[in-house]
């Protein structure tokens, strides 16, 4: 073999090894950029909002309003997955364990994020460590409503009737530990009356039985009760907030109607699993705030008797901490406890 032929073959081997090395480096570079590219493409598939209560309740109504807006804002379908039970804990646990990729959101409530940790002896999730707050969505008054067949029309008449029939009057709720439940417990404690709590798996089935007079009354979130009040199927006795609701200006507060100092407000907000990438969280927060700022969305939420509210994740986290302290005291004073 000539020296020139040997040089050519050696050069070819050198070129082949060099080409492979270059290709390997290029491939490694491409792989390194994949997460960023995938993140930049977010979202690229359907998103799910887990609702920890049954369809038809306030949590569900708000999730569907916001979900519809996010579908337009993000360019991807947003669906609602109702997982009711255990005061919202079943749905919260499912959301907390979902992949932290931004495709599973959770519509949390004052119950799941600020009450249940004080109420339940064993929690299947950590409301602080397992979730990344995105923003509050709405503040909602609770509305004390009764079946029209009941013999009381005012707070004072209700208290008088309950004292005359101790333990015989029952009130429904969307579940043990919900703000609806604790609104009733707070009323019992402050009005010094004995009423029986009847928990349901969500507001919708509770309202159904209330409409049928199978339960006497309920401290329901206004969005799931207001239409029945307007139609005359339920009687509005009072609102639980410190001020009257603009949607029902003739309905007094419980405080002004006979129980001074009484106040209870529900709130709802969106969360993602804790390990969701920061850039995805920022994208979601921005999208949700844009949706909540739309006049048609505001009107939809306001028409339900709720007040639109949006904030930064840090502001939401600080608010939740304050609420946890407040409701923890209510739970302790009420003596409520669940396994």
C-alpha positions as CSV (number, residue, x, y, z in Angstrom):
1,X,0.0,0.0,0.0
2,X,1.3,3.4,-0.9
3,X,1.8,6.2,1.7
4,X,-0.8,8.3,-0.1
5,X,-3.5,5.6,0.1
6,X,-2.7,5.0,3.8
7,X,-3.0,8.8,4.4
8,X,-6.4,9.0,2.6
9,X,-7.8,6.1,4.7
10,X,-6.5,7.5,7.9
11,X,-8.0,10.9,7.0
12,X,-11.4,9.3,6.3
13,X,-11.4,7.5,9.7
14,X,-10.5,10.8,11.4
15,X,-13.2,12.6,9.5
16,X,-15.8,9.9,10.5
17,X,-14.9,10.1,14.1
18,X,-14.9,13.8,14.1
19,X,-18.3,13.9,12.4
20,X,-19.8,11.5,15.0
21,X,-18.4,13.6,17.8
22,X,-19.8,16.8,16.3
23,X,-23.2,15.1,15.8
24,X,-23.1,13.8,19.4
25,X,-22.4,17.3,20.6
26,X,-25.1,18.8,18.4
27,X,-27.6,16.2,19.7
28,X,-26.7,16.9,23.3
29,X,-27.2,20.6,22.6
30,X,-30.6,19.9,21.1
31,X,-31.6,17.7,24.0
32,X,-30.5,20.4,26.4
33,X,-32.8,22.9,24.8
34,X,-35.9,20.6,24.7
35,X,-37.3,21.6,28.1
36,X,-37.0,25.3,27.2
37,X,-38.6,24.7,23.9
38,X,-41.4,22.6,25.4
39,X,-41.9,25.3,28.0
40,X,-42.1,28.0,25.3
41,X,-44.8,25.9,23.6
42,X,-46.9,25.7,26.7
43,X,-49.7,24.9,26.6
44,X,-49.9,22.4,23.8
45,X,-52.8,20.2,25.0
46,X,-56.0,20.1,27.0
47,X,-55.9,21.5,30.6
48,X,-58.0,20.2,33.5
49,X,-59.4,22.2,36.4
50,X,-60.1,19.8,39.3
51,X,-63.2,20.9,41.3
52,X,-63.4,19.2,44.7
53,X,-67.2,19.5,44.9
54,X,-70.2,18.3,42.8
55,X,-71.3,20.0,39.6
56,X,-73.7,22.9,40.1
57,X,-72.2,24.3,43.2
58,X,-70.3,27.6,43.5
59,X,-66.9,26.1,43.1
60,X,-68.0,24.4,39.9
61,X,-69.8,27.5,38.5
62,X,-66.7,29.7,39.0
63,X,-64.4,27.0,37.5
64,X,-66.5,26.7,34.4
65,X,-66.7,30.5,33.9
66,X,-62.9,30.9,34.3
67,X,-62.2,27.7,32.3
68,X,-64.2,29.0,29.4
69,X,-62.2,32.2,29.4
70,X,-58.9,30.3,29.7
71,X,-59.8,28.2,26.7
72,X,-59.9,31.4,24.6
73,X,-56.9,33.0,26.3
74,X,-54.6,30.0,26.1
75,X,-55.8,28.5,22.8
76,X,-56.4,25.1,24.4
77,X,-59.5,23.4,25.7
78,X,-60.0,23.6,29.5
79,X,-62.2,21.0,31.1
80,X,-63.6,20.6,34.6
81,X,-63.2,17.4,36.6
82,X,-65.5,17.2,39.6
83,X,-64.1,15.0,42.4
84,X,-66.4,15.5,45.4
85,X,-66.1,14.2,49.0
86,X,-64.5,14.7,52.4
87,X,-65.0,18.4,52.5
88,X,-63.0,18.9,49.3
89,X,-60.1,16.7,50.4
90,X,-60.6,14.0,47.8
91,X,-60.3,16.5,44.9
92,X,-57.5,18.4,46.5
93,X,-55.5,15.2,47.0
94,X,-56.0,14.2,43.4
95,X,-54.8,17.6,42.2
96,X,-51.8,17.6,44.5
97,X,-50.7,14.3,43.1
98,X,-51.2,15.2,39.5
99,X,-48.1,15.8,37.2
100,X,-46.6,19.2,37.9
101,X,-46.6,20.2,34.2
102,X,-49.2,23.0,34.2
103,X,-52.0,20.9,32.7
104,X,-53.8,20.2,36.0
105,X,-55.2,23.1,38.0
106,X,-57.2,23.1,41.2
107,X,-60.1,25.4,42.1
108,X,-59.4,25.6,45.8
109,X,-61.7,27.1,48.5
110,X,-61.4,28.6,51.9
111,X,-62.3,25.1,53.1
112,X,-59.7,23.1,51.3
113,X,-56.9,25.6,51.8
114,X,-57.6,27.4,55.1
115,X,-60.1,25.3,57.2
116,X,-59.6,21.6,56.7
117,X,-56.1,21.4,58.1
118,X,-57.6,22.6,61.5
119,X,-60.7,20.5,61.2
120,X,-59.5,17.1,60.0
121,X,-57.3,14.9,62.3
122,X,-55.6,13.4,59.3
123,X,-55.1,15.3,56.0
124,X,-54.3,13.5,52.7
125,X,-52.4,16.5,51.4
126,X,-50.6,19.6,52.7
127,X,-52.5,22.8,51.6
128,X,-49.3,24.8,51.7
129,X,-46.5,22.5,50.6
130,X,-48.4,20.6,47.9
131,X,-49.8,23.6,46.0
132,X,-48.5,26.7,44.2
133,X,-51.0,29.5,44.6
134,X,-51.9,31.3,41.3
135,X,-54.6,33.9,42.2
136,X,-57.8,34.3,44.0
137,X,-60.7,34.3,41.6
138,X,-63.7,35.5,43.7
139,X,-64.9,36.5,47.1
140,X,-68.4,35.1,47.8
141,X,-70.9,35.9,50.5
142,X,-72.8,33.0,52.1
143,X,-76.6,33.4,52.0
144,X,-78.8,32.1,54.8
145,X,-81.7,30.6,52.9
146,X,-84.7,28.5,54.0
147,X,-87.4,26.5,52.3
148,X,-90.5,28.8,52.0
149,X,-92.5,26.2,53.9
150,X,-90.5,26.9,57.1
151,X,-92.3,29.0,59.7
152,X,-89.5,31.7,60.1
153,X,-88.8,34.6,57.8
154,X,-86.1,36.6,59.8
155,X,-83.0,35.8,61.8
156,X,-84.8,36.6,65.1
157,X,-87.7,34.3,64.1
158,X,-85.2,31.5,63.2
159,X,-83.4,31.8,66.5
160,X,-86.7,31.8,68.4
161,X,-87.9,28.7,66.5
162,X,-84.6,26.9,67.0
163,X,-84.7,27.6,70.8
164,X,-88.2,26.3,71.0
165,X,-87.3,23.2,69.1
166,X,-83.8,22.3,70.2
167,X,-82.0,19.7,68.0
168,X,-85.0,19.4,65.6
169,X,-84.0,22.0,63.0
170,X,-81.5,20.8,60.5
171,X,-79.2,22.8,58.1
172,X,-77.5,21.4,55.0
173,X,-74.0,22.1,53.8
174,X,-71.8,21.2,50.8
175,X,-69.7,18.9,53.1
176,X,-68.0,18.6,56.5
177,X,-65.6,21.4,57.0
178,X,-66.7,23.6,54.1
179,X,-67.2,27.3,54.7
180,X,-71.0,26.6,54.4
181,X,-70.7,24.1,57.3
182,X,-68.7,26.4,59.5
183,X,-70.9,29.4,58.7
184,X,-73.7,27.3,60.3
185,X,-71.5,26.3,63.3
186,X,-70.5,29.9,63.9
187,X,-74.2,30.9,63.8
188,X,-75.0,28.1,66.3
189,X,-72.3,29.2,68.7
190,X,-73.1,33.0,68.5
191,X,-76.9,32.6,68.5
192,X,-76.7,29.9,71.2
193,X,-79.0,27.5,69.3
194,X,-78.9,23.8,68.8
195,X,-79.3,22.7,65.1
196,X,-78.4,19.5,63.3
197,X,-75.8,19.6,60.6
198,X,-76.6,17.5,57.4
199,X,-73.5,17.3,55.1
200,X,-73.7,16.6,51.4
201,X,-71.2,16.0,48.6
202,X,-71.5,19.5,47.2
203,X,-73.9,22.4,47.2
204,X,-76.1,21.2,44.3
205,X,-77.4,18.0,46.0
206,X,-77.9,20.0,49.3
207,X,-79.9,22.6,47.5
208,X,-82.0,19.9,45.8
209,X,-83.0,18.6,49.2
210,X,-83.6,22.1,50.5
211,X,-85.9,22.8,47.6
212,X,-87.8,19.6,48.5
213,X,-88.0,20.7,52.2
214,X,-86.1,17.6,53.3
215,X,-83.8,20.0,55.1
216,X,-84.9,23.3,56.6
217,X,-82.2,25.8,55.8
218,X,-78.6,26.3,54.5
219,X,-75.8,28.8,54.7
220,X,-75.1,28.5,51.0
221,X,-72.6,30.3,48.8
222,X,-74.7,32.9,47.0
223,X,-73.9,31.8,43.4
224,X,-75.6,28.4,43.8
225,X,-78.6,29.8,45.7
226,X,-79.3,33.3,44.2
227,X,-81.3,32.1,41.2
228,X,-83.6,30.0,43.5
229,X,-84.1,33.1,45.7
230,X,-85.0,35.3,42.6
231,X,-87.5,32.7,41.4
232,X,-89.1,32.5,44.9
233,X,-88.2,28.8,45.4
234,X,-86.0,29.7,48.4
235,X,-86.4,32.4,51.0
236,X,-83.4,34.6,51.6
237,X,-83.2,35.4,55.3
238,X,-79.8,37.1,55.6
239,X,-76.2,37.3,54.2
240,X,-73.2,36.3,56.2
241,X,-70.9,39.2,55.2
242,X,-70.4,42.4,57.1
243,X,-72.1,44.4,54.4
244,X,-75.2,43.7,52.3
245,X,-74.8,42.3,48.8
246,X,-75.4,44.6,45.8
247,X,-77.2,41.7,44.1
248,X,-79.7,41.4,47.0
249,X,-79.7,44.8,48.6
250,X,-83.0,44.2,50.5
251,X,-81.6,41.2,52.3
252,X,-80.0,42.2,55.7
253,X,-76.8,40.9,57.2
254,X,-76.9,38.3,60.0
255,X,-75.1,40.8,62.2
256,X,-77.7,43.6,61.7
257,X,-80.6,41.2,61.8
258,X,-80.0,39.7,65.3
259,X,-76.4,38.3,65.8
260,X,-74.0,41.2,66.3
261,X,-70.5,40.6,65.2
262,X,-71.3,37.7,62.9
263,X,-69.3,37.5,59.7
264,X,-68.3,34.8,57.3
265,X,-67.1,35.1,53.7
266,X,-66.1,32.3,51.3
267,X,-63.4,32.7,48.7
268,X,-62.2,30.6,45.7
269,X,-58.9,30.6,43.9
270,X,-56.8,28.6,41.4
271,X,-53.7,26.5,42.3
272,X,-51.2,24.3,40.5
273,X,-49.2,21.3,41.9
274,X,-46.3,22.7,43.9
275,X,-43.5,21.6,41.6
276,X,-44.9,23.3,38.5
277,X,-42.1,25.2,36.7
278,X,-42.1,29.0,37.6
279,X,-42.4,30.1,34.0
280,X,-45.5,28.0,33.6
281,X,-47.0,29.4,36.8
282,X,-46.3,32.9,35.6
283,X,-48.0,32.2,32.3
284,X,-51.0,30.8,34.1
285,X,-51.3,33.7,36.5
286,X,-51.1,36.2,33.7
287,X,-53.7,34.3,31.7
288,X,-56.1,34.0,34.6
289,X,-55.8,37.7,35.5
290,X,-56.5,38.7,31.9
291,X,-59.6,36.5,31.9
292,X,-60.9,37.9,35.1
293,X,-60.4,41.5,33.8
294,X,-62.8,40.9,30.8
295,X,-66.1,42.7,31.2
296,X,-68.2,39.7,30.2
297,X,-66.4,37.5,32.7
298,X,-66.8,40.1,35.5
299,X,-70.5,40.3,34.7
300,X,-71.0,36.5,34.7
301,X,-69.3,36.3,38.1
302,X,-71.1,39.4,39.6
303,X,-74.4,38.1,38.4
304,X,-73.8,35.1,40.7
305,X,-73.5,37.4,43.6
306,X,-69.7,37.0,43.8
307,X,-67.0,39.6,43.6
308,X,-64.1,39.2,41.2
309,X,-60.7,39.3,42.7
310,X,-57.2,38.8,41.3
311,X,-53.7,39.1,42.8
312,X,-50.1,37.9,42.5
313,X,-49.2,34.4,43.8
314,X,-47.3,36.0,46.7
315,X,-50.3,38.1,47.7
316,X,-52.5,35.1,47.5
317,X,-50.1,33.0,49.7
318,X,-50.1,35.7,52.3
319,X,-53.9,36.0,52.3
320,X,-54.2,32.2,52.8
321,X,-51.9,32.3,55.8
322,X,-54.1,35.0,57.4
323,X,-57.3,33.0,56.6
324,X,-55.8,29.8,58.1
325,X,-55.2,31.6,61.4
326,X,-58.7,33.1,61.4
327,X,-60.6,29.9,60.6
328,X,-58.4,27.8,62.8
329,X,-59.8,29.8,65.7
330,X,-63.4,29.4,64.5
331,X,-62.9,25.6,64.3
332,X,-61.4,25.4,67.8
333,X,-64.1,27.6,69.3
334,X,-66.9,25.6,67.5
335,X,-65.5,22.3,68.8
336,X,-65.8,20.8,65.3
337,X,-63.5,17.9,64.5
338,X,-63.5,15.2,61.8
339,X,-61.5,12.0,61.3
